[in-house]
Amino acid sequence: MKKQAVKKLTAVTLAGTMVVSMTACGGSESSKGGAEKAKIDVTFDQINLGEDYTDLEADLKFLTHKTDVIDTTFQSYIEEFQKTYPGINIEYEGITDYAGDVTTRLSTGDWGDICMVPTTVDLDELENYFTSFGNYDTLSEQYRMLVGRMYNNKVYGIPSMGNVQGIVYNKKVFEEAGVKELPKTPDEFLDVLQQIKDKTDAIPLYTNFAADWTMNAWDAYIDGCATGQADFAHEGRVKGENPFADRGDQTGPYAVYNILYEAVSRGLIEDDPTTTDWEGSKGMLNNGEIGCMVLGSWSIVQMQQAGEHGDDIAYMPFPISVDGKQYASAAPDYCYGINCNSTEDEQIAAMVYIKWLVEESGFESDEGGISAKVDAPFPETLSAFDDVELLFDVPAPEGEETLDNDINNESELGINVSGAIPKEVLESALDGSMTMEEMSQEWNEAWTAAQEKYGVTH
């Protein structure tokens, strides 16, 4: 009997856990602080930093996944922010199992004032838990990457930064392996991994399989990076016919997952993926014990700071070319969200602090990402992308905003949520239980059935 294509998602979704009537914005229940709920009229674009609300007083709790910088970087942010806004106090709370814990806590309404919006929140549920920052049409003139947390033309999350999708690697290892040019196709990339294995002592590609969440990174490359189409996520994957089929030209979602499959089956990864060490891998890449890892650009700074060889760390485009040209998806990291159950002063203060974080803190530079501001320059760490076209997601057509979530959930493939497909790819390549063709056929069958349930026909 064949192994089931993808294990049923274990992540608890909001649809089954949240009691909307008790915590939704605009209701008659008391706010988290016991006061009547407030719906503010202020929008993100209307706030003039350093001029507006400088005498506002509020105490804010901020839930964050960045547990490593709460006592350092974030405290320096607070200190600098309070030079202009002395009455706004911010307390950060770090959460290790962020997506799981915050998903559960959101259901209570009493979780704080600002959080990084977990991707488990379906788009049509955003308004039940978060304050609107304003209309997409207006905000998109000044800020990019707003589509992911937008519904009915209202934006409920502002990107903390953007990630460019590529591969973080050790330049010295590549040089020792005799790599003269960065690979631009899957075959060239696999050849590079083989050269690293043959000519160095480094692990060519480190999967970080045991960390689990790191496997989800592979899903981020299957749309724009693999097709050159900014609207592929919706038009090609969500609504397209058999989007996981082998195109035969080393492009598309199949090509992305096949890179992982071939790397594993050829022995170009760590010896035992079940024992990988996420924290330890940073130092290993820094020290030249690892050749590369498939992670977003947020990883650059962490790898540079993990040892004494930060200058050896670089970032390259994902090795897929479409008609001879490379593309890279630029997508938001976690987005800042404001609790719609907070008081009016707390919501406004939260919006002011978020605007300061986006425009004044330099957080995206500290983390190796790109700014949400439309006119902000890209960092030097992305110099290898000078000839690569960056693609930003485009809004889904009106009436189809939740179609991706609906089909993804119904199919149980967990794209950009659970990492179910890349985890299955690695396991199947290790034990030889299924071929890429067999898996892709099952993915397409599950996807097609979900499309049909939601009225997508071909």
C-alpha positions in Angstrom: 0.0 0.0 0.0 1.3 3.4 -0.9 2.1 5.8 1.9 -0.5 8.6 2.2 0.7 11.6 0.2 0.8 14.1 3.0 0.0 13.6 6.6 -3.0 15.4 8.0 -2.1 18.8 9.3 -1.5 18.8 13.0 -1.7 22.5 13.4 -4.9 23.7 15.0 -6.6 26.2 12.7 -8.5 29.2 14.0 -11.7 28.1 12.4 -12.0 25.3 15.0 -10.7 27.0 18.0 -11.8 30.6 18.1 -15.1 31.8 19.4 -15.7 34.8 17.3 -18.8 36.1 19.0 -16.9 36.6 22.3 -13.8 38.3 21.0 -14.6 39.9 17.7 -14.1 43.6 17.2 -17.1 45.9 17.4 -19.1 43.6 19.7 -20.7 44.4 23.0 -18.3 42.5 25.2 -15.8 44.3 27.3 -12.3 44.9 26.0 -9.3 43.2 27.5 -9.0 45.9 30.0 -12.6 46.0 30.9 -13.5 49.1 29.0 -15.9 49.3 26.1 -14.4 48.2 22.8 -13.1 51.0 20.6 -12.9 51.2 16.8 -10.4 53.8 15.9 -10.6 56.2 12.9 -6.9 56.7 12.6 -5.1 55.1 9.7 -1.4 54.2 9.4 -0.7 56.7 6.6 -2.2 59.6 8.6 0.3 59.4 11.5 3.2 61.9 11.4 6.0 60.5 13.5 7.5 63.0 15.9 4.5 65.3 15.6 1.3 63.4 16.4 0.4 61.7 19.7 3.6 62.7 21.5 1.7 63.2 24.7 -0.3 59.9 24.5 0.0 57.5 27.4 -0.4 53.8 27.1 1.1 50.5 28.4 1.5 48.0 25.6 2.3 44.3 25.6 3.9 43.0 22.5 4.0 39.2 21.7 7.0 38.3 19.5 8.8 35.3 18.1 12.2 37.0 18.3 13.1 35.6 21.7 16.8 36.2 21.1 16.8 40.0 21.0 14.2 41.0 23.6 16.7 42.1 26.2 19.1 43.7 23.7 17.9 45.1 20.3 14.3 45.5 21.4 15.2 47.4 24.6 17.3 49.8 22.5 14.3 50.4 20.2 12.1 51.2 23.2 14.7 53.6 24.6 15.0 55.4 21.3 11.2 55.5 20.7 10.5 56.9 24.2 12.7 59.9 23.5 9.7 61.1 21.4 6.9 59.2 23.0 7.7 59.0 26.7 4.2 58.1 27.8 4.1 54.9 25.7 5.5 51.9 27.5 6.2 48.6 25.7 6.7 45.2 27.3 7.8 42.4 25.0 6.9 38.8 25.6 8.9 36.2 23.7 7.2 33.0 22.7 9.2 30.0 21.4 6.4 28.0 19.8 5.0 31.2 18.4 2.4 30.1 15.8 0.9 27.4 18.0 0.7 29.4 21.2 -0.4 32.7 19.8 -3.1 31.0 17.7 -4.6 29.6 20.9 -4.2 32.9 22.8 -5.9 35.0 20.1 -9.1 33.2 20.8 -9.3 34.8 24.3 -9.0 38.4 23.1 -6.8 39.0 26.1 -3.3 38.5 24.7 -1.8 41.9 24.6 -1.9 44.8 22.2 0.6 44.0 19.4 1.6 40.7 18.0 3.2 39.2 14.9 0.1 37.9 13.1 0.4 34.1 12.7 -0.3 32.7 9.3 -2.9 30.4 10.8 -5.4 33.3 10.8 -7.5 33.0 7.6 -8.0 36.2 5.7 -11.7 36.5 6.3 -11.0 36.1 10.1 -8.6 39.0 10.3 -11.1 41.6 11.1 -12.3 39.6 14.1 -9.0 39.9 15.9 -7.1 42.8 14.5 -7.4 46.6 13.9 -7.4 47.8 10.3 -4.4 50.0 9.4 -6.4 51.5 6.5 -7.3 50.8 2.9 -5.0 48.8 0.7 -5.3 51.2 -2.2 -4.0 54.1 -0.1 -1.4 52.2 1.9 0.1 50.4 -1.1 1.3 53.8 -2.5 3.7 54.0 0.4 4.2 50.4 1.6 4.7 47.1 -0.2 4.0 43.4 0.6 0.6 44.2 2.1 -1.4 41.5 0.2 -0.8 38.7 2.7 -2.7 40.3 5.6 -5.3 42.2 3.5 -9.0 41.4 3.1 -11.8 43.4 1.5 -9.3 46.1 0.7 -8.4 46.6 4.3 -5.0 45.9 5.7 -4.7 44.1 9.0 -1.0 43.6 9.2 2.0 45.7 8.3 5.2 43.7 7.3 8.0 43.9 9.9 10.2 43.4 6.9 10.4 41.5 3.7 12.3 38.4 2.8 13.8 37.8 -0.5 13.7 34.1 -1.3 17.1 32.6 -2.1 19.8 30.4 -0.5 22.3 31.4 2.2 25.7 29.9 1.6 29.4 30.0 2.6 31.5 31.6 -0.1 34.7 30.0 1.1 33.2 26.5 0.8 32.0 27.3 -2.7 35.5 28.5 -3.7 37.2 25.5 -2.2 34.9 23.3 -4.2 35.9 25.1 -7.4 32.6 26.8 -8.0 33.3 29.7 -10.4 29.8 30.9 -11.0 26.6 30.7 -9.0 24.2 28.0 -10.3 21.1 29.2 -12.2 19.3 25.9 -12.8 18.5 22.8 -10.7 21.0 20.7 -12.5 23.8 23.3 -12.0 22.9 23.5 -8.3 23.0 19.8 -7.8 26.4 19.7 -9.6 27.7 22.3 -7.1 26.5 20.3 -4.2 28.3 17.3 -5.6 31.5 19.3 -6.0 31.3 20.4 -2.4 30.9 16.8 -1.3 33.8 15.6 -3.5 36.3 18.4 -2.8 35.6 19.6 0.8 34.6 18.3 4.2 31.5 20.4 4.3 27.9 19.1 4.3 26.7 20.4 0.9 23.1 21.1 1.8 21.9 21.2 5.4 18.1 20.6 5.6 17.5 21.3 9.3 14.8 18.7 9.1 14.5 18.1 12.8 13.6 21.7 13.5 10.5 21.1 11.5 9.5 24.7 10.8 12.6 25.1 8.6 11.2 22.7 6.1 8.4 25.1 5.4 10.9 27.4 3.7 10.8 25.3 0.6 7.2 26.2 -0.1 8.1 29.9 -0.5 10.0 29.2 -3.8 7.2 27.4 -5.7 5.4 30.4 -7.1 7.2 33.5 -8.4 10.8 32.1 -8.0 9.9 29.0 -10.0 7.7 30.5 -12.7 8.6 34.2 -13.2 4.9 35.0 -12.7 3.9 37.5 -10.0 0.4 36.2 -10.0 1.2 32.5 -10.2 0.2 31.8 -6.6 -3.4 32.6 -7.4 -3.8 32.1 -11.1 -1.3 29.3 -11.6 -1.4 27.3 -8.4 -4.7 28.0 -6.7 -6.7 28.0 -10.0 -4.4 26.2 -12.4 -4.7 22.6 -13.5 -2.3 20.1 -11.9 0.1 22.8 -10.7 2.5 20.2 -9.2 3.1 18.3 -12.4 6.6 18.0 -13.9 6.9 20.7 -16.6 9.9 19.1 -18.1 11.9 22.3 -18.2 13.1 22.5 -14.6 10.6 25.2 -13.7 7.5 25.3 -11.6 6.7 23.8 -8.1 7.8 20.3 -9.1 11.3 21.6 -9.9 11.6 23.2 -6.5 10.7 20.0 -4.6 12.7 17.8 -7.0 15.9 19.7 -6.0 15.3 18.6 -2.4 14.4 15.0 -3.5 17.5 14.7 -5.7 19.8 16.2 -3.0 18.6 13.7 -0.5 18.6 10.7 -2.7 22.2 11.5 -3.9 23.5 11.8 -0.3 24.2 15.6 -0.6 22.7 16.4 2.8 23.6 15.7 6.4 24.0 12.0 7.4 20.9 11.9 9.7 18.3 14.5 9.1 16.4 13.5 12.3 19.3 14.8 14.4 19.8 18.2 12.9 20.5 21.1 15.2 19.1 24.5 14.2 21.0 26.7 16.6 24.2 24.7 16.0 23.8 24.9 12.2 24.3 28.6 12.2 27.8 28.3 13.5 28.5 25.3 11.2 27.6 27.4 8.2 29.7 30.3 9.5 32.7 28.0 10.1 32.5 26.3 6.7 31.1 23.0 7.9 28.0 23.5 5.8 27.9 24.7 2.2 24.4 26.1 2.1 20.9 26.2 3.4 17.5 27.0 1.8 16.2 29.9 3.9 14.9 33.4 3.4 17.1 36.4 3.5 16.2 36.9 7.2 18.8 34.2 7.8 21.8 36.1 6.5 22.5 38.2 9.6 22.0 35.3 11.9 24.5 33.2 10.0 27.0 36.1 9.9 26.8 36.7 13.6 27.1 33.0 14.5 30.9 32.9 14.4 34.1 34.6 13.4 33.7 34.2 9.7 30.8 36.5 8.9 32.4 37.7 5.8 32.2 34.3 4.3 28.4 34.3 4.4 26.5 35.4 1.3 23.1 35.0 -0.3 22.3 33.8 -3.8 19.1 33.5 -6.0 17.3 30.2 -6.0 18.6 28.1 -8.9 15.7 28.2 -11.3 15.7 30.1 -14.6 12.7 30.8 -16.8 13.7 31.4 -20.4 17.2 32.2 -19.2 16.1 34.7 -16.6 16.0 34.4 -12.8 13.3 35.7 -10.5 13.0 36.0 -6.8 9.8 36.3 -4.7 9.9 39.0 -2.1 7.3 38.4 0.6 6.6 39.7 4.1 8.0 38.1 7.1 5.7 38.2 10.1 3.3 41.2 10.0 2.6 43.5 13.0 -1.0 43.3 14.1 -3.0 45.3 16.7 -5.5 43.8 19.1 -8.9 45.2 18.1 -10.0 44.6 21.8 -7.5 47.1 23.1 -8.7 50.5 24.2 -8.6 53.4 21.8 -5.5 54.9 23.3 -3.8 51.5 23.2 -4.7 50.9 19.6 -3.4 54.3 18.5 -0.3 54.0 20.6 0.3 50.6 19.1 -0.1 52.0 15.6 2.4 54.8 16.4 5.0 52.3 17.6 4.6 50.0 14.6 5.0 53.0 12.3 8.2 53.9 14.2 9.4 50.3 13.9 8.8 50.3 10.1 10.2 53.7 9.3 12.8 54.5 12.0 14.1 51.5 13.9 16.2 49.8 11.2 14.8 46.4 12.2 14.8 45.1 8.6 18.5 46.0 8.2 19.3 44.4 11.6 17.6 41.2 10.4 18.9 41.2 6.8 15.5 41.9 5.2 14.0 44.6 3.0 11.9 47.5 4.2 8.1 47.6 3.8 8.6 51.1 2.5 8.2 51.3 -1.3 11.1 53.7 -1.8 13.6 52.0 0.6 16.8 50.7 -0.9 17.8 47.1 -0.8 20.7 46.0 1.5 24.2 45.2 0.3 23.7 41.5 1.3 21.4 41.1 -1.7 24.0 42.3 -4.3 23.8 38.9 -6.1 20.2 39.8 -7.0 21.2 42.8 -9.2 20.2 41.0 -12.4 17.3 39.1 -10.8 13.7 40.4 -11.1 12.0 40.7 -7.8 8.3 39.7 -7.8 5.8 40.9 -5.2 2.5 39.1 -4.7 -0.5 40.8 -6.3 -4.0 40.9 -4.7 -6.4 38.1 -5.5 -9.5 39.1 -7.5 -12.5 40.4 -5.5 -14.5 37.5 -4.2 -11.5 35.1 -4.3 -9.5 36.4 -1.4 -9.9 33.2 0.7 -9.6 30.7 -2.2 -6.0 29.9 -1.5 -6.6 29.3 2.2 -9.8 27.2 1.4 -8.2 25.0 -1.2 -4.9 24.6 0.8 -6.8 23.6 3.9 -9.2 21.3 2.1 -6.3 19.5 0.3 -4.4 19.1 3.5 -1.1 19.9 1.7 -0.3 22.7 4.1 1.6 24.9 1.7 3.3 27.8 3.5 1.7 26.5 6.7 3.1 23.1 7.8 5.9 22.1 5.5 4.1 18.9 4.9 5.2 18.5 1.2 8.9 19.1 1.7 8.9 16.9 4.8 7.3 14.1 2.8 9.8 14.7 -0.1 12.7 14.3 2.2 11.3 11.2 3.9 10.4 9.5 0.6 13.9 10.3 -0.8 15.5 8.8 2.2 13.6 5.5 2.3 12.7 5.2 -1.4 9.0 4.7 -0.6 7.7 7.0 -3.3 9.1 8.7 -6.4 8.6 12.4 -7.2 6.2 11.4 -9.9 4.1 9.4 -7.6 4.0 12.1 -4.9 3.2 14.9 -7.4 0.3 12.9 -8.8 -1.2 12.5 -5.3 -0.7 16.2 -4.6 -2.5 17.1 -7.8 -5.3 14.7 -7.0 -5.8 16.2 -3.6 -5.5 19.7 -5.0 -8.0 19.1 -7.8 -10.5 17.6 -5.5 -10.2 20.7 -3.3 -10.5 23.0 -6.3 -13.7 21.3 -7.4 -15.2 21.6 -3.9 -14.7 25.4 -4.1 -15.9 25.7 -7.7 -12.6 25.9 -9.6 -12.9 24.1 -12.9 -10.6 23.8 -15.9 
